[in-house]
Amino acid sequence: MLVGKEIGPYVIDKELGAGAMGTVYRGKHKTTGQRVAIKMIVPALIANDAAMKRFTREVEVLEKLKHPNIVSYKGKGKLSKSPFYVMEYLEGESLDHVMERRGRISWEEIVPLGQQLCAALQCAHEKGIVHRDLKPSNLMVLKDGTVKLTDFGIAKDLDGTAITRAHATVGTAAYMSPEQCQGARDITFKSDLYSMGCMFYELVTGRKPFVGDSAMEVFLKHMNDPFERPARIVLDIPVWFDTLICQLMEKEPDKRPFNAETVSQSLGMIQEKVLAQQSAGIDAVKRRRADKTARDVALDEADKDAARSLLGKKKKEKAVPFYQQGWFTVLALVLVLVGLGYGFYTVFLKTPSPESYHERAIALLKSTSVGDRKEGRQAIDEFLQHYKDHALASAMREMADQYDLEVCESSMLNRRRSGFAAENEAERLAFEALDSEDLGKLGDAGAIWQQLEKYIDRTGEVNRGWGLLGRKYRTELKSVDALYQQIVQKVDEETKTGKKLFGESKAERLALEAVRNPQAVSIWSDLKQDTKNEPENRRWHLLAAQKLRELSEKK
C-alpha cells in the first residue's frame, strides 16, 4: 500500500483502482494542495519488456495530447524502479455510471457530449493517434458538463511502432470496429468513428448494437451482421441522427464520415434542422389559412401533427354536415358550446398572471434542453407583451438578455470551431475580432467588438444578443493588462521575499513561469494552446496571444 507515501512533490492519499497493468492513486501536492491522479505499473511487470513498452507508449501518447477534452498529462518518474506518470484528477462521473443510473440518454443531450468527444478525437487523430478503446467507461463527465477522454493504454501511434503483435485484437468487444475484430494491422482513425457510433447507439437506445455469449460471437456480428436501426427502438429520435449513427457503423471504413470534425458538424446541423422543423410546424399551425403566402413551404401531415402536439392542439375533425342534424339538436348543441366556450376562455385563454410567467421562464431557462430554453425565452416575450410596465419587467429583460447573449456566444464558438462561414454581418464581425485576438492584436479586436456592441440598440433578424456579446468580450479585453500586472507583482514579490509563489490554476502557474523567463516563447505558447476554446480561461488566452506577438515583434 502506497497511501501516505511521498512521490516527488505529491503525497498519495487514496487508491482509486487497480488493473492487470497498473494501479491508479490519488495524490495531493504538498505545497499547493492540487489533486492529481498517479498511475504506476505493477511491480511484477517491470521485467516484462512488452508491458514496459506499452506503459512507455501510453506516456508518450499523453505527452503529445493537449486538449480541454482529453485528460492532461503532468509528468513522470520512478519510485523504487517502478515507473509512474501523473495526470489531472477528474472529479465527475464516468459515462457508463450515468447509463447505469438513467438507462438511456436523450439525443438532445448526446449532441453536446458528442461534439466534445469529436473535438478530443480530432486532436488525437491530427497527431496520428488512434484511441482504439472508445467506450462509456473511458469518458468522464465533469460537474460543469465538460467531457474528458481518458485511458490511452492501448492507443496506437500511427507514426510510431505498434506495441501489439500482428493480427491481435485489442479493445472492448461491444465497441470494436470490424477491422479491429479481424485483427487488421492497418487500423486508422475510422475505427474510432465506428466505436463512437456504437456508443451513440447504446446511449440513445439503452442497448448495445451487438451482444453474444462470447467475445468471438460479438466479433463475428460486428464483421457480418446488420443491426437494428436506432429509430426502430426509439421512435422519437430525428431521422438525421438515426442516419448519422448508421453511417458511423458502416462495415467498410471508407463509407464512414470523413473525420471526427465532420461528425461534430453533422451533430450541430441535426440540432439546427430539428429546431427549424419545430419552428416551421408551429408557425404553420398558428397561422390562419388566409395569412399563408405562395412562398410558404408545404408541410406534410406528419409535420403538422408534430406541431399540433407541440402546441397542445388536437387535429380538427371533419364537422358533421348541418343538414344531417335536427333543429332541436342543433339549438341544444349551440347552447352547450356557448357555455363550454366561455368556460374554456376563462380557464385557458385568459392571460396568465405576471408571477406565473416569471416562474415558468425561470424553470425553463434552467433546463439543459434546447427546446425548453427556447420556450422559456418565448415566455419572456409573452410577459413583456402583456406586462411591460410591471415590477418584474426589468428582471425578465435581464433574463432575456442573458439568454440571447449565451445563444449568440454558443453559435459563434461552435460555428467558428467547425469552420462555417459567417451567416450574418454580426457574426462576420465576431469572427474577425476572434481572428485578431488569436494574432495578439488586442487593440484591433477591441475596436471590432466595440463596433459589434452597437447592435445592442438594433432590432430585427439580428438580435441585441450580438451587441451584448461585443460588450462582454470588449470588457474582458480591457482587463488583460491588469491581469498581466498582477502576475508581474507576484513575481516581484518572489524576488523580494525569496519565496516562490504558486498560482491558483494551471493557467496562472504557466503565466508566472513565463514572466520569470521573459523570452520563454514556449511557455506562452503552451498557455495559449491550453486555454484555447475555454471561455472560462479567455483572459489567459488573450494575455498569451498578446505576449507572443510582442516577443515576435521584438525578434
VMD Tcl script that draws the C-alpha trace (Angstrom):
set ca {
  {0.00 0.00 0.00}
  {1.40 3.36 -1.01}
  {-1.19 5.54 0.77}
  {0.69 8.13 2.83}
  {3.91 7.87 0.82}
  {5.53 10.78 -0.99}
  {6.13 10.70 -4.73}
  {8.04 13.79 -5.80}
  {6.02 16.83 -4.70}
  {2.89 14.70 -4.11}
  {1.58 12.67 -1.18}
  {-0.61 9.66 -2.04}
  {-3.85 9.80 -0.09}
  {-6.08 7.24 -1.80}
  {-6.05 4.23 -4.14}
  {-8.55 4.83 -6.95}
  {-8.39 1.48 -8.73}
  {-6.20 -1.35 -9.96}
  {-5.96 -3.41 -13.12}
  {-3.76 -6.00 -14.79}
  {-1.26 -3.38 -15.98}
  {-1.12 -0.95 -13.09}
  {-2.68 0.88 -10.15}
  {-4.04 4.41 -10.09}
  {-3.70 6.53 -6.95}
  {-4.89 9.96 -5.95}
  {-2.17 12.35 -4.85}
  {-2.07 15.81 -3.32}
  {0.60 18.44 -3.97}
  {2.43 19.15 -0.74}
  {2.52 22.91 -1.32}
  {-0.46 23.87 -3.47}
  {-2.88 21.15 -2.37}
  {-3.69 20.40 -6.00}
  {-5.07 16.87 -6.52}
  {-3.67 14.62 -9.26}
  {-4.02 11.04 -10.43}
  {-0.87 8.87 -10.43}
  {-0.67 5.69 -12.49}
  {2.04 3.21 -11.51}
  {2.89 -0.01 -13.31}
  {2.52 -3.28 -11.41}
  {5.96 -4.16 -9.93}
  {5.72 -7.70 -11.30}
  {5.65 -6.31 -14.86}
  {8.84 -4.27 -14.61}
  {10.82 -7.17 -16.08}
  {8.22 -7.69 -18.83}
  {9.60 -5.95 -21.91}
  {6.25 -5.81 -23.76}
  {4.43 -4.38 -20.72}
  {7.10 -1.72 -20.20}
  {6.94 -0.71 -23.86}
  {3.18 -0.37 -23.65}
  {3.41 1.73 -20.49}
  {6.08 3.93 -22.09}
  {3.95 4.32 -25.21}
  {0.95 5.40 -23.10}
  {3.06 8.15 -21.53}
  {4.39 9.27 -24.93}
  {0.86 9.45 -26.32}
  {-0.42 11.57 -23.42}
  {2.59 13.90 -23.72}
  {1.52 14.68 -27.29}
  {-2.10 15.47 -26.45}
  {-3.09 18.85 -25.05}
  {-6.80 19.45 -25.36}
  {-9.56 20.59 -22.94}
  {-11.49 17.35 -23.63}
  {-8.55 14.99 -23.02}
  {-7.17 14.15 -19.58}
  {-3.98 16.20 -19.26}
  {-0.50 14.84 -18.61}
  {1.59 16.46 -15.84}
  {4.85 14.50 -15.57}
  {6.52 11.14 -14.95}
  {9.10 9.50 -12.69}
  {10.12 6.33 -10.83}
  {9.53 5.04 -7.31}
  {11.78 2.13 -6.32}
  {12.29 1.26 -10.01}
  {8.52 1.33 -10.65}
  {7.75 3.91 -13.35}
  {4.73 6.16 -12.91}
  {3.17 9.15 -14.58}
  {0.98 11.98 -13.26}
  {-2.22 13.30 -14.86}
  {-5.03 15.60 -13.86}
  {-7.51 14.29 -11.31}
  {-11.03 14.33 -12.69}
  {-13.95 14.91 -10.33}
  {-17.07 13.68 -12.08}
  {-18.85 10.55 -13.20}
  {-17.92 8.10 -15.93}
  {-20.47 7.79 -18.71}
  {-21.12 4.11 -18.00}
  {-22.19 5.04 -14.44}
  {-24.50 7.69 -15.88}
  {-26.05 4.98 -18.07}
  {-26.48 2.67 -15.08}
  {-28.50 5.37 -13.33}
  {-30.58 6.53 -16.28}
  {-30.87 3.62 -18.68}
  {-30.60 5.81 -21.77}
  {-29.85 9.43 -22.71}
  {-31.86 11.71 -24.99}
  {-30.42 12.66 -28.38}
  {-30.50 16.33 -27.32}
  {-28.02 15.56 -24.51}
  {-25.85 13.42 -26.79}
  {-25.25 16.33 -29.20}
  {-23.03 18.47 -26.87}
  {-21.45 15.34 -25.39}
  {-20.69 14.00 -28.86}
  {-19.28 17.33 -30.07}
  {-16.82 17.40 -27.18}
  {-15.79 13.80 -27.87}
  {-15.34 14.65 -31.56}
  {-13.09 17.59 -30.62}
  {-10.92 15.28 -28.48}
  {-10.71 12.64 -31.22}
  {-9.91 15.21 -33.92}
  {-6.99 16.46 -31.80}
  {-5.68 12.89 -31.33}
  {-6.20 11.89 -34.97}
  {-4.43 15.00 -36.26}
  {-1.40 13.89 -34.22}
  {-1.60 10.39 -35.71}
  {-3.05 8.72 -32.61}
  {-5.95 6.23 -32.69}
  {-7.57 5.57 -29.29}
  {-8.82 2.02 -30.15}
  {-10.81 1.61 -26.91}
  {-13.67 4.11 -27.02}
  {-16.42 3.13 -24.58}
  {-18.58 4.87 -21.95}
  {-16.26 3.97 -19.08}
  {-13.43 5.90 -20.76}
  {-15.40 9.14 -20.85}
  {-15.65 11.27 -17.72}
  {-18.45 13.83 -17.40}
  {-17.40 16.60 -15.02}
  {-19.76 18.62 -12.84}
  {-19.78 21.55 -15.29}
  {-20.71 19.28 -18.22}
  {-17.19 19.05 -19.65}
  {-16.39 15.66 -21.21}
  {-12.88 14.21 -20.81}
  {-11.49 11.32 -22.87}
  {-9.26 9.03 -20.79}
  {-7.27 5.76 -20.89}
  {-4.92 5.74 -23.87}
  {-3.46 2.46 -22.64}
  {-3.87 0.67 -25.99}
  {-3.82 3.74 -28.22}
  {-1.89 3.32 -31.43}
  {0.52 5.96 -32.70}
  {0.33 5.80 -36.50}
  {3.76 7.41 -36.69}
  {5.35 5.01 -34.24}
  {5.82 1.29 -33.75}
  {2.78 -0.80 -32.88}
  {3.08 -2.42 -29.47}
  {0.54 -5.19 -30.02}
  {1.52 -8.16 -32.12}
  {0.24 -8.55 -35.66}
  {-3.35 -9.74 -36.01}
  {-4.03 -9.29 -32.28}
  {-7.39 -7.85 -31.27}
  {-7.37 -5.06 -28.71}
  {-10.30 -3.11 -27.34}
  {-13.67 -3.93 -25.82}
  {-15.80 -6.34 -27.88}
  {-19.07 -4.37 -27.73}
  {-17.50 -1.27 -29.33}
  {-14.79 -2.70 -31.61}
  {-14.76 -1.94 -35.31}
  {-14.93 -4.80 -37.84}
  {-11.29 -4.20 -38.78}
  {-10.28 -4.44 -35.11}
  {-12.26 -7.67 -34.76}
  {-10.35 -9.07 -37.76}
  {-7.02 -8.13 -36.16}
  {-6.08 -5.92 -39.11}
  {-2.71 -4.18 -38.88}
  {-3.69 -1.02 -40.77}
  {-6.12 0.36 -38.19}
  {-6.95 4.02 -38.94}
  {-8.89 6.76 -37.14}
  {-12.04 5.49 -38.93}
  {-12.01 2.67 -36.34}
  {-12.61 5.23 -33.56}
  {-15.55 6.62 -35.54}
  {-17.17 3.16 -35.64}
  {-16.70 2.80 -31.87}
  {-18.25 6.24 -31.39}
  {-21.24 5.09 -33.45}
  {-21.65 2.06 -31.16}
  {-21.54 4.38 -28.15}
  {-24.15 6.75 -29.61}
  {-26.32 3.70 -30.38}
  {-26.15 2.48 -26.78}
  {-26.65 5.94 -25.27}
  {-29.80 6.72 -27.25}
  {-31.39 3.24 -27.20}
  {-30.19 1.89 -23.85}
  {-28.85 -1.29 -25.51}
  {-25.69 -2.32 -27.35}
  {-25.92 -2.87 -31.12}
  {-24.48 -6.41 -30.87}
  {-24.49 -8.85 -27.94}
  {-23.46 -12.50 -27.67}
  {-22.46 -15.28 -25.30}
  {-18.77 -14.81 -26.09}
  {-16.41 -12.17 -27.40}
  {-15.92 -14.18 -30.60}
  {-19.68 -14.20 -31.26}
  {-19.76 -10.41 -30.88}
  {-16.71 -10.09 -33.17}
  {-18.50 -12.04 -35.91}
  {-21.61 -9.89 -35.58}
  {-19.57 -6.70 -35.92}
  {-17.99 -8.09 -39.08}
  {-21.03 -9.65 -40.75}
  {-24.42 -8.91 -39.18}
  {-26.72 -5.93 -39.72}
  {-28.00 -4.09 -36.65}
  {-31.47 -2.84 -35.89}
  {-31.72 0.86 -36.70}
  {-31.93 3.05 -33.57}
  {-35.12 4.71 -34.87}
  {-36.94 1.37 -34.70}
  {-36.16 1.14 -30.99}
  {-36.58 4.81 -30.01}
  {-39.29 6.31 -32.19}
  {-38.75 9.97 -31.29}
  {-35.15 10.43 -32.42}
  {-34.64 12.60 -35.54}
  {-34.14 10.74 -38.81}
  {-30.87 12.63 -39.34}
  {-29.44 11.40 -36.03}
  {-30.53 7.85 -36.86}
  {-28.79 8.16 -40.25}
  {-25.57 9.53 -38.69}
  {-25.30 6.55 -36.32}
  {-25.82 4.16 -39.23}
  {-23.11 5.93 -41.24}
  {-20.67 5.73 -38.32}
  {-21.34 1.97 -38.05}
  {-20.71 1.13 -41.70}
  {-18.72 -2.11 -42.02}
  {-16.35 -0.56 -44.58}
  {-14.20 2.30 -43.17}
  {-14.37 4.30 -46.41}
  {-18.16 4.58 -46.07}
  {-17.96 6.21 -42.64}
  {-17.83 10.02 -42.20}
  {-14.66 11.79 -43.35}
  {-13.36 12.56 -39.85}
  {-14.43 13.43 -36.29}
  {-14.81 17.12 -37.13}
  {-17.32 16.18 -39.85}
  {-19.32 14.22 -37.26}
  {-19.30 17.26 -34.93}
  {-20.60 19.49 -37.73}
  {-23.31 16.93 -38.50}
  {-24.43 16.91 -34.87}
  {-24.72 20.69 -34.90}
  {-26.69 20.67 -38.15}
  {-29.04 17.97 -36.82}
  {-29.86 20.20 -33.86}
  {-30.43 23.19 -36.15}
  {-32.65 21.16 -38.50}
  {-34.84 19.86 -35.68}
  {-35.30 23.35 -34.22}
  {-36.07 24.75 -37.67}
  {-38.62 21.98 -38.34}
  {-40.32 22.51 -34.98}
  {-40.47 26.27 -35.54}
  {-41.89 25.86 -39.06}
  {-44.51 23.40 -37.84}
  {-45.65 25.65 -35.00}
  {-45.88 28.66 -37.29}
  {-47.94 26.66 -39.78}
  {-50.47 25.63 -37.12}
  {-50.74 29.15 -35.67}
  {-51.14 30.95 -38.99}
  {-54.61 31.29 -40.44}
  {-55.14 29.84 -43.88}
  {-55.77 33.37 -45.27}
  {-52.37 34.52 -43.97}
  {-50.40 31.91 -45.91}
  {-48.46 33.03 -48.97}
  {-47.25 31.28 -52.08}
  {-43.74 31.28 -50.64}
  {-44.65 29.13 -47.61}
  {-43.08 25.68 -47.65}
  {-45.74 22.98 -47.74}
  {-45.62 20.75 -44.68}
  {-46.64 17.14 -44.77}
  {-49.23 15.74 -42.37}
  {-46.55 14.29 -40.04}
  {-45.00 17.76 -39.58}
  {-48.44 19.28 -38.89}
  {-49.29 16.57 -36.35}
  {-45.92 17.12 -34.62}
  {-46.56 20.85 -34.49}
  {-50.09 20.39 -33.10}
  {-48.60 18.16 -30.43}
  {-46.03 20.84 -29.55}
  {-48.81 23.41 -29.25}
  {-51.09 21.14 -27.27}
  {-53.76 21.17 -30.03}
  {-55.76 18.37 -31.50}
  {-56.29 17.76 -35.19}
  {-59.62 19.18 -36.35}
  {-62.18 16.54 -37.17}
  {-64.44 16.93 -40.17}
  {-67.65 18.63 -38.99}
  {-70.93 16.78 -39.31}
  {-72.99 18.49 -42.09}
  {-75.70 20.80 -40.72}
  {-78.49 19.27 -42.76}
  {-77.94 15.93 -41.03}
  {-78.90 17.37 -37.61}
  {-82.32 18.13 -36.23}
  {-83.18 21.74 -35.28}
  {-83.61 20.95 -31.63}
  {-80.28 19.08 -31.52}
  {-78.52 21.99 -33.19}
  {-80.02 24.52 -30.81}
  {-79.04 22.44 -27.78}
  {-75.53 21.97 -29.16}
  {-75.10 25.72 -29.71}
  {-76.15 26.47 -26.14}
  {-73.75 23.84 -24.80}
  {-70.89 25.16 -26.96}
  {-71.51 28.72 -25.79}
  {-71.23 27.60 -22.20}
  {-68.13 25.49 -22.88}
  {-66.57 28.31 -24.87}
  {-66.97 30.74 -22.01}
  {-65.50 28.21 -19.60}
  {-62.61 27.48 -21.99}
  {-61.83 31.17 -22.26}
  {-61.95 31.65 -18.52}
  {-59.64 28.69 -17.82}
  {-57.29 28.57 -20.82}
  {-57.31 31.79 -22.84}
  {-57.24 34.27 -20.04}
  {-53.79 35.86 -19.84}
  {-51.66 34.17 -17.12}
  {-50.52 36.26 -14.17}
  {-47.10 38.00 -14.34}
  {-45.85 35.82 -11.48}
  {-46.74 32.61 -13.33}
  {-44.92 33.88 -16.47}
  {-41.88 34.72 -14.34}
  {-41.77 31.34 -12.58}
  {-42.28 29.47 -15.86}
  {-39.48 31.37 -17.61}
  {-37.03 30.73 -14.75}
  {-37.81 26.99 -14.69}
  {-37.49 26.56 -18.47}
  {-34.29 28.58 -18.80}
  {-32.64 26.40 -16.13}
  {-33.26 23.32 -18.30}
  {-30.47 21.73 -20.36}
  {-32.91 21.09 -23.20}
  {-32.58 23.49 -26.13}
  {-36.34 23.29 -26.73}
  {-37.19 24.10 -23.11}
  {-34.85 27.09 -23.05}
  {-36.30 28.42 -26.29}
  {-39.80 28.06 -24.80}
  {-38.61 29.97 -21.72}
  {-37.43 32.81 -23.95}
  {-40.86 32.88 -25.61}
  {-42.49 33.10 -22.17}
  {-40.47 36.27 -21.53}
  {-41.70 37.79 -24.80}
  {-45.30 36.98 -23.87}
  {-44.81 38.54 -20.43}
  {-43.41 41.76 -21.91}
  {-46.26 41.87 -24.42}
  {-48.83 41.93 -21.61}
  {-46.94 43.40 -18.63}
  {-44.14 45.62 -19.99}
  {-44.57 48.11 -17.09}
  {-44.79 45.51 -14.30}
  {-42.29 45.48 -11.45}
  {-40.89 42.15 -12.75}
  {-40.30 43.53 -16.26}
  {-36.73 44.62 -15.53}
  {-35.75 41.16 -14.24}
  {-37.41 39.50 -17.23}
  {-35.50 41.73 -19.68}
  {-32.23 40.82 -17.92}
  {-33.09 37.12 -18.30}
  {-33.84 37.66 -22.00}
  {-30.53 39.47 -22.49}
  {-28.60 36.67 -20.77}
  {-30.31 34.04 -22.91}
  {-29.69 35.97 -26.15}
  {-26.04 36.52 -25.25}
  {-25.50 32.81 -24.48}
  {-27.19 31.74 -27.73}
  {-25.05 34.11 -29.81}
  {-21.85 33.11 -28.00}
  {-22.54 29.38 -28.34}
  {-23.42 29.76 -32.02}
  {-20.31 31.85 -32.69}
  {-17.89 29.43 -30.99}
  {-19.43 26.26 -32.44}
  {-19.68 27.59 -36.00}
  {-16.16 29.04 -35.97}
  {-14.71 25.83 -34.50}
  {-16.49 23.85 -37.24}
  {-15.17 26.12 -40.00}
  {-18.55 27.52 -41.06}
  {-18.72 30.86 -42.86}
  {-20.44 33.76 -41.06}
  {-24.17 33.79 -41.75}
  {-24.75 37.49 -40.99}
  {-22.87 40.75 -40.58}
  {-22.77 40.49 -36.77}
  {-21.19 37.05 -36.88}
  {-18.71 38.23 -39.52}
  {-17.55 40.98 -37.17}
  {-17.28 38.48 -34.29}
  {-15.16 36.09 -36.38}
  {-12.92 38.98 -37.43}
  {-12.45 40.05 -33.80}
  {-11.58 36.49 -32.71}
  {-9.04 36.21 -35.54}
  {-7.39 39.44 -34.38}
  {-7.28 38.10 -30.81}
  {-5.58 34.89 -31.92}
  {-2.90 37.01 -33.61}
  {-2.43 39.02 -30.41}
  {-3.83 42.20 -31.99}
  {-5.93 43.08 -28.98}
  {-6.31 46.74 -29.95}
  {-7.77 45.81 -33.34}
  {-10.04 43.24 -31.71}
  {-11.30 45.76 -29.17}
  {-12.27 48.18 -31.94}
  {-14.24 45.46 -33.71}
  {-16.01 44.35 -30.52}
  {-16.94 47.99 -29.93}
  {-18.41 48.12 -33.43}
  {-20.41 44.97 -32.69}
  {-21.58 46.46 -29.38}
  {-23.71 48.92 -31.38}
  {-26.06 46.02 -32.17}
  {-27.49 46.39 -28.65}
  {-29.85 49.05 -29.96}
  {-30.81 47.17 -33.13}
  {-33.89 45.05 -33.70}
  {-34.97 42.62 -36.38}
  {-33.28 39.49 -37.69}
  {-30.04 40.06 -35.74}
  {-30.99 40.49 -32.08}
  {-29.27 42.54 -29.42}
  {-27.52 39.43 -28.11}
  {-24.68 40.14 -30.54}
  {-24.28 43.63 -29.10}
  {-24.22 42.23 -25.58}
  {-21.59 39.71 -26.70}
  {-19.48 42.54 -28.12}
  {-19.73 44.42 -24.82}
  {-18.79 41.34 -22.77}
  {-15.74 40.48 -24.91}
  {-14.54 44.11 -25.10}
  {-14.75 44.38 -21.29}
  {-12.65 41.22 -20.92}
  {-10.09 42.63 -23.36}
  {-9.74 45.77 -21.28}
  {-8.85 43.69 -18.20}
  {-5.92 41.82 -19.80}
  {-3.31 44.47 -18.94}
  {-4.45 44.48 -15.31}
  {-4.18 40.68 -15.24}
  {-0.61 40.89 -16.52}
  {0.31 43.47 -13.89}
  {-0.99 41.15 -11.16}
  {1.37 38.42 -12.39}
  {4.29 40.85 -12.58}
  {3.60 41.99 -9.00}
  {3.62 38.39 -7.76}
  {6.96 37.73 -9.46}
  {8.36 40.95 -7.93}
  {7.15 39.75 -4.54}
  {9.00 36.48 -5.07}
  {12.20 38.41 -5.75}
  {11.81 40.44 -2.56}
  {10.87 37.58 -0.24}
  {12.78 34.75 -1.90}
  {9.69 32.58 -1.59}
  {8.34 31.06 -4.80}
  {4.60 31.53 -5.36}
  {2.22 29.00 -6.90}
  {-0.78 30.02 -8.94}
  {-4.34 29.06 -8.12}
  {-4.78 27.38 -11.51}
  {-2.66 25.77 -14.20}
  {-3.09 28.86 -16.38}
  {-1.79 31.16 -13.65}
  {1.16 28.84 -12.95}
  {2.17 28.97 -16.61}
  {1.84 32.77 -16.66}
  {4.05 33.08 -13.57}
  {6.67 30.85 -15.15}
  {6.55 32.85 -18.39}
  {7.06 36.17 -16.58}
  {10.01 34.69 -14.67}
  {11.54 33.83 -18.06}
  {10.96 36.90 -20.28}
  {11.99 35.15 -23.51}
  {10.01 31.95 -22.82}
  {8.08 31.74 -26.06}
  {7.28 28.06 -25.50}
  {5.60 28.75 -22.12}
  {3.37 31.46 -23.57}
  {2.60 29.08 -26.46}
  {1.58 26.35 -24.01}
  {-0.65 28.77 -22.12}
  {-2.30 29.93 -25.34}
  {-2.91 26.36 -26.53}
  {-4.12 25.10 -23.14}
  {-6.73 27.85 -22.84}
  {-7.96 27.68 -26.44}
  {-11.72 27.10 -26.69}
  {-12.08 27.57 -22.90}
  {-14.40 30.57 -22.29}
  {-13.66 30.48 -18.57}
  {-9.92 30.99 -19.31}
  {-10.42 33.53 -22.10}
  {-8.38 36.28 -20.40}
  {-5.37 33.95 -20.04}
  {-5.66 33.05 -23.72}
  {-5.71 36.74 -24.68}
  {-2.72 37.51 -22.48}
  {-0.67 34.68 -24.00}
  {-1.55 35.75 -27.55}
  {-0.57 39.35 -26.78}
  {2.79 38.39 -25.26}
  {3.63 36.04 -28.13}
  {3.02 38.85 -30.58}
  {5.19 41.26 -28.55}
  {8.04 38.72 -28.46}
  {7.68 38.13 -32.19}
  {7.86 41.85 -32.93}
  {10.99 42.21 -30.75}
  {12.71 39.47 -32.74}
}
mol new
graphics top color blue
foreach p $ca { graphics top sphere $p radius 0.5 }
foreach p [lrange $ca 0 end-1] q [lrange $ca 1 end] { graphics top cylinder $p $q radius 0.2 }
display resetview
